[in-house]
Amino acid sequence: MNAVPDALEAAAAPAGTAGAARAAAAFAALGDAVAALDAGRRRVAWASPGWLRLLPALGEGTPLVDLEHALPGLAAALRAQPAATPAAAAAAQRLVLGDAQEWQAELSAPVEGGLRLLRLADRREQGRALQRQLDAREQLLFTSRVLSVGEMATTLAHEINQPIGACANLLRGLRSRLARRASGRLQEAEAQALDRAIDQAMFAARIVARIREFTHSHQPRRARLDLNRLLRASAALLDWDLQRSNARLELALPDGEAPVCGDEVMLQQVVVNLMRNALDALRTDPPPQPRLALRLLRHHGELELQVSDNGCGLDDEAQARLFVPFASTKPSGMGIGLSICRSFIELHQGRLWFSRNPERGTTFHVGLPRAAQADAPSR
Ligand code: ADP
């Protein structure tokens, strides 16, 4: 069925509209949203199926005044004087119509019979299509990051699991042998040092176990936990490194619970990684008073954790390569810490970013969704 040319020709029959009809038929075949406006009779002479999908109530026979009302900007364009040169007068006018500028339009010069063709495109749909494209791209990048980190992690976990286990066993054996030799009385400082070393080895073993579990399932655990407590525990794990760097630890944590829902080991690994990077930055270019600050801010629906230092800071080149895997400015750095941190945080629907401190050094920020009241408590 081809109702297009008939309707159009009938609308402008006295002047003969073969050209307009052919053009309109072509638009209809392409699926475009096109209407032929009859300026003389002040009504819509014809509307393509694509037009009727966008504006079902404004089809053939609609008075132009109603159309102008629905498409602010159209009335002025129809009233505009023809352009001065013949070429410009024959060209279609490009318009943006609508209260929220939601329509992109092209208005032809009068064709045979005084009809003018108006073609519409929904700019919101273009915006949505662009957004869908960006989302798909981000999802792809996210997936490839998770997968490459997953592969790397499986290899690393496999390689370092053995030495970590051996190290923890040797330390435990050493502790009990020393205790026996000193007839049960090990010096307190030595006992503490050994306990600390065992704690560190066990922490590493837990990380490896979680990495293996995670690369197997690709899902972090989800349990309700208190970020305040997690930050204090992370700081305790690094107390020896802080002392060695002569760095003062500043803790600015809010009172009460700071609940998030997530994987305790993964999140602790992120905090420890960021703190280690901060300590490295303090050692690279030590300020007169080295400082590492851990802050926790409550926002609406989100908790923001900050790890801030007054160390060497980031120059433009380091900043550009910050999240590039295997890019490191440290002689023995692997350059994967931040990539892993970002993947772990994204798996928690969070975000990781950084800022340069105005005076000196860098701040890394981690935003995590606050846990709802109903989330299950941590085991
Ligand atoms: P690595 O520590 O193995 O180099 P990361 O991914 O942890 O890998 O960090 C990549 C690079 O980012 C580091 O080599 C360093 O140049 C830079 N960086 C990270 N954190 C900081 C910081 N707090 N201050 C200055 N530079 C930093």
Residues whose N, C-alpha, C, O or C-beta is under 5 A from the ligand:
A	BS01	ADP	N277 A278 A281 G313 L314 A318 L322 A327 S328 T329 K330 G333 M334 G335 I336 G337 L338 S339 T362
